[in-house]
Structures are given as structure tokens and as C-alpha cells.
Amino acid sequence: MSRRTVRIAMNGVTGRMGHRQHLVRSLLALREEGGIDLGGGETLWPEPVLVGRREQALRALAHTYGLDPESVSTDLDAVLADDSIDIYFDAQVTSARQEALKKAIAAGKHIYAEKPTATSLDGALELARAASRAGVRHGVVQDKLFLPGLRKLSRLAESGFFGRVLSVRGEFGYWVFEGDWQSAQRPSWNYRAEDGGGIVSDMFPHWEYVLHNLFGRVTSVQAHATTHIPRRWDEQGEPYEATADDAAYGIFTLEGGAVAQINSSWAVRVHRDELVEFQVDGTEGSAVAGLRGCRYQHRAGTPKPVWNPDLPATERFRDQWQEVPDNDGDENTNGFKAQWELFLRHVAEPDGGRPYAWDLLAGARGVQLAELALRSSAEGRRLEVPELAL
């Protein structure tokens, strides 16, 4: 079997997401599996090249995971000028992403990036159009579509199980410690608007692609964004004022008439089975999906609840639902790894390969929704979401 190496410049791997999800649980996991079988006796072998500002941290990562100690660099321009680099991946802070992606596109590299791709819709569309003109292949991380729970939910939707979808209700979030008496689980830049922080810019792009891919394009948004915890402590234990939103409450209308309501908060204590859950109600059935599991209740098996506040409930409502089975064998799938494999296969295809749905234009839709949601919150009104095109 022959091996084809694809060299991937990974910028931002010293951060939590870049390190754990993209480097370790995606590319290194694919290497542990022997690479990606392309068929015909050929294997695609991902070779990470670690890029960032802290050379010592990059070398430590290379040493820990047995990578070439020379495949690290603090000089992005030099890396992009290297003809042996095939793909540029970006998991930096949001405020630094757009300029780095522009450089990579100009250098003719294929692009794979975390979301949001830019801090404004204009910037996100500029990237999508530049990549299209350059003829490079491009993708944006939309990991939740590849999680077992959401894949099961998608399977139900594609089968017509729901009938006409009436509503989608989502709950996401957990308590992020303020940082004074317990260290925070998220970097402090997430709570500074000037650094690209905020839960709307972070999570609304997720909600856009989940709703769009499973139930239809978002056609309007009404949101309320707020900062529940105005004072936090950074990584050095120094107090700072939180200038970015840490909670947002959104109502979305979808093509076809369904309504979605999604609460997002870093200031909520969890009383649900998973950190994110979606309930979908349709004329023929309902389902509740999290990251891994999905439960459903069909019209024919729906009990007949009767409202009587004077008597205690005689059974647990949760017990009236059934589990969607793990028929695809993907119950242990990592969503980041699954999408990385698809994107690498896309890059490996000959010219004229199949279109890739989760591209920079799809990423721009996420930025658009976040931008309109913040404007909706500021103006206190519902806003239409125009359809985007290159």
C-alpha cells in the first residue's frame, strides 16, 4: 500500500481546542489508525506542522506526540511560503483568524478553519470569495453535525419521522467559574468583546449550521444577549471587566415555518442529561438529542397527559421515550475527527471532486447570524436573515 503525505500547518494548537480536539483527537488519532484509506491501495497520511507564537510550547507538543521537532515554527509567512505545505488550519483567537486565512489563500493553500471565520460578515464573505477565486478547497469546522446524538437526530429527520416540524428547542451551557476562587474553564479572552469574545459569536454559528442542515435555513432572528457576570479573573488571577456577552436567548424562524428557541449561557448550572440538548416536536413524533444519545416518542405511542396540579405525577415522563439505537456503530465517534477525515478526503480528490458543503460560505452564514443576533439584541427587534451568495 502506497502512502500519500499531506502536510498541514496547524496554527493555534497550544490552545485548548486546537490541542485536544484538532491535534490529538483528530489528526493524531487518524495516524494511530494508520491514516485514511483512499482505496486502490493508497493511504493518506496527515503530517502536522505546528505554528504559533511560543516556540518552546510548540516544541514541547512535538516532543510529547513524537512529531518531527523541526516541524514547528513561529514564522507563519515562512510556513505559507513552503511549497510542501498543502493545508492551512486555523484555531487561533477569532480576532487573529481573518488576516491569517487571507495570507494562506493568497499562498494557494487549502483552508480548514475553526469558526467564526471572521469578526464580521463582510470579512467572512471576503474570505469565501477569495478562496473561490483562488481555486483552493476550503472547509469550516461544524463538528456538532458529526456527533452521535445529532447524527441520530438527522437520521430521524431524513426518514420523515417528525412529519411537519413544528418547533426546535435547544438548551446549551454550564457554569464557567469566575476565576477568583476556582480557575475558569475557558480562556479570559472569551469575555472581552475587544478580543472577539462573547457567547453569541461563539455559539450562534453552531446553531446556524445545526438548524440549516437538519431543519432548514434560518430566515429571521430575535435575540437578547446579556452579560450576567460582569467581573471575572484572568489566567494570572487579575480581575477584569467582562465586556462580552456570556448568555443569549434566541428565537429563530426557519424555512417551512418551524420556530426554534435556543438558550445559550456560560452562567447556568446544568440540570439536564448533557451540556447541550435539542427537543424537536413534529406532527408525527418528537425527539430529544444530546451530544451522544437521542430519545424519541412517536405519535402512536404518545401518552395522554392530564393537567392536575392537586395530584403527584404517577410515572416519570422520561420513561415514556425510547432510545434511538446505535445502528451506525458511531456511538464513540469524535465529531472533530469525523469532519477532519471528510475534509482530507475532499482535498485528496482529483480536480472536479464532489462539492464540500461545510465551506467558507457556510461559515459566513454563521457569522451573519451572530452579527444579526447582536444587532437584534441592541435594537430590541426581530431581523430578517437574507440568503447569502458569493
N, C-alpha and C positions, 0 to 999 in steps of 0.2 A: 504494500500500500504506500503510495506517494504522499508526501506531506507538503502542503502549501502554507507558508507562513504569512500571516497578516500582522503587521506592526501597528500598534495602537498607542498614540500619545495620549496619556491619561492625565489631565490637569485637574487638580483638586482631590487627589487620593489621600492626602493627610487629614481631610475632613471625615466626619462620621459616615456619611452616605457614600462618598467616593471610596473610602477604605473598605468598609464592611460589606456593603451591598454590591458595588460595582467591581472592585478588585477581587476581594476574597470569595464572595458568594456567587459571583458571576464568571469572570474570566478565569480565575484560578480554578474554580470548580469545573469549568469546561475542560481545562487542561488535565485535571485529575481524571476526567472521563475519557481521556485520550484524544481530545479535540472533537471537532464536528465532522461527522461522516457526510461527505458530499455525494457519495455514491460513485460508482465506477472506479473504486479503488483509491479514491482521493480523500484526504483528511485536511481540514482547515485548522491551523494551529495558531491561536491568538498569542501574540508576544507583546506584553505591556511595556511601554516606555514611560516612566514616571516623571511627571513635570510638576513643578511648584516653586515656591519661594524659599523653602527651607531645605537646603541640600542635605543636612545631617538627618533630618526626618525621612527624606526620600531614600537615602542610603540604608537607613535602619529598616525600612519596609522591604527594600530589595533583599537585604540580608535575611530577614525573617522568613521570606517566602521563596528563597532560593532563586531569585532573578539575577540577571547579569548586573553586577554592581556598576557597570559603566552605562547602563540603560537608565540613567537618571539625569535630569537637567533642570537648571533654574533659568535657562535661556529659551523662552518659548519661540522667539524668532528663529533661532538656530535649529530647533527641532522641526519647525514648519518648513524650513529650507532643505531639510533632509529628504531626498527622493525615496528613501527606503520606508518612510512613514506613510502608511496607507490611510489611516483614520485618525481624526482628532476627536477626543471625547472631553467634554467639559462638565465638571461638577463643582466649579468654584462658587463663591458667593454670587448671588444674582447680579449685583451691580457691576461685576467684572466680566460677565459672560459674553455680552454682545460684541465688544471690541475683539475679544479673543476669537470668537466664531467668525467674525468678518475677516480677520487675518488668515484663519485656516481655510476659509472658502477661497480667498484670493490666491492661496498657495496650492489650490487644487486638491485639497484633502477631502475625503468623505467625512461627513459630520454626524456625530451622535452626541446628544446633549441632554442634560437634566433640564427640567422645566422650573420656573418660566424661562423662556429663551432670551427674554429681554425685559427691561423695566417699563416698556411702553409698547402699545400696539404698532405704532409707526416703526419702532426698532425691530419688532418681531417680523413684520411684513418685509422690511428691508432685507433681513437675513434670508427669508424664504425665497424672495425674488432673486437675490444674488446667487443662491445655491442653484436655483433653476437655470439661470443664465450660464453659470459655470459648468453645468452638466454633472455636478458631483451628486452622489447619493447621500441622503440625509434622513435622520430619524430623531425623534424626541422621546424621552422616557415617559411611558404611560403604563407603568408597572401594574397598576391595580386591575387592569383588564386581564392580566395573566395569572391572577391569584386564584386558587381553587374555588373559593366561595363565589367570586364574581364569574368564573367560568361556568359554574353550575347555574347561576342566575341567568347567564347569557343563553345557556342551553334551554332553559325553560322558555325564555322569550322567543328564541328562534323556532321552537316547536309549536308556538301559538297557544301555550298553556294558559296564559293570562287572559285570553280573549282581547277585549279592548282595555288597554291600560288606562286606569283612572288617575292613579297618583303614585308618587315615589316619595318616601320619607327617609331621610338619612340623618344619622347621629354620629358625629366624629369628635374625638378629643379625649383629653386626660389632663390631670393637674400637672403643670410644669412648675417645679419648685422655684420660688423667687430668687434663691441663691444666697440668702442670708444665713439661715441655719441648716439648710441642706442644699447641696450644689444642684444647679439646674440641669435637666436632661437635654436641653437644647442650647446651642451657642447664643451668646447675647446679641449678636447682630440681628437675629430673628425679631427682636423687639425694638429695633431702631429703623424708622422709615427711611432715614437718610442712607442707610446701608442696604436698602432693598428688602427690609424685613416686613412682617405682617402676615397674619393668617389668611387674609384674602388672596394676596399674591401667591402664597404658598399652596393653598388648598383649592381655591376655585378653579385653577386649571385642571386639577384632578376631577372635580365634579363635572366640568365641561366634557371631558372625553368619556367619562363613565356614562353620563346621560346620553351623549351624542351617539355612542357606539351601541348602547343597549336599547334605548327607547326613542331616540330622535333628537334632532338639533334643538338647542335652546333658542327660543325666539324672543323671550323677554326676561328681565331680571328685576327684582326688587330686593334690596338688601339693607340690613342695618349692621354696620361694623362699629366696634367699640373697643376701648382699652380698659378692661376690668381691673388689671393690676398695673397701676401707673408707675411703680417704683420697683426696680429689680437690682440684683447684684451680679456683676460680671465675673469672668473667669479668674480675675485677680482679687475678688472679694470686694471690689469697689462699687458703691451704689451708683445707679444711673437712672435717668428718667426714661421710661418706655414711651417712645414716640410713635410706635406702630400698633395697629390693632391686634388684639390677642383673642378676639371672638367675633364671629359674624353669623348672622341669621338670614338665610336667603330663601326667596320664593322664585321659582323658575317656571315659565310655561314652555311646553315642548311642542314641536310639530305633531299634529294629530290631536292636540287638545289636552293631553295629560298635564298635571301640575306636580312639580317636585318641590319639596321643602327640605332644606338641609341645614342643620345646625353644626357649626364648627367652632371649637373652643379649646384653648390651652388653659382654661380656668374652670374646668368642670371635673368633678370626681366621678369615676366610672361606676355605673350601675347597669351594666348590660353584659352580654356574653363576650363581646370583642370590642376593640377600640374603635372600630367603625362598623356600623350596621345599616343596611338598606332594607326597608319594607316596601314591597311593590304590591299594590292591590289592583286587580282587574275584574272584569265582569265574570270570568270563568274560574279564577283562582287567585291566590295570594302567595307570596314567598318572603322570607326574611333571610338575607345573606350577610355574612361577615367576611373576614379575610379567608377563612378556611371552610366553614360549614354553610349549608343552605337548607332551610326547612320550608315546607310548602303545605298548603291546605287547598284542596280542590273544592269547587262549588258543591259537588255531590256529597262531599264529606264535611261540609261546614256545619258545626252545631248551631243550635238556636238559642243564643244568649237572651236572657230576660233581665232587664234592669230592675233590681230590687235592693236598695241600699239598707234595708232592715234585716237582711239575712246574709250570713257569710257565704262566700263562694264555696261550692261543693266539690270543685275539682280545679286542677291547675290548667289554665288556658294553654300554657306552653306544651302540655302533654297531648294536646289535640292536633299537633302538627307532626308531619313525617319528615325524615331526613332524605335529602337527595343523595343517592348513593355515589360512591367514588368510582363510577364506571370507567372513567378515562385513565385511572391509575395515576392521576396527577395531584393526589392529596398532599404530597410533600414538595410540590413544585415551588421554587422561588420565582416570583414574578419578574424580578430584575433579570435573572439568568435566562428565563424563557424568552424575554424580549431581546436580550443581547444575542441569543442564538439566531433568532429570526432576522435581526439586522445584519449579522455577519453573513448569513446565507444570502441575504439580499445583495450585499456588496460583492459576494463571490460569484453571483450570477453573471453570465455574459451580457454585453450591451443589449439593451432592449428587454431586460428581465422584467418580471412581474412588478407592477406598481406597489409601492410601500405606503400603506395607509397612514401610518403614525409619523408623519414627516414634519418639516418646519412650518408648513401651512397649518397643520393640525395643532402644532404648538402655538401658533399665533392666535388661534381661536381661544385657547386657554388664557392667553394674556388679555385678549379682548374682553372676555367675560369678567376677569378680575378688575380690569380698568373700569368697565361699566358698572360693576357692583360697587366699587368705591365711590364712583360718581353718584350712583343711585342713593347711597347712604348719605352722602354730603348734601344732596338736593332733596332728599325725602320723597322720592317718587319712583315709579316704575319706568324702566327704559327698554326700548326695543333693542334687539341684538341683530344687526344686519349680517347677512351672509357674506363671507369673505371669499375673495378670489385673487389669484396672482395678477 
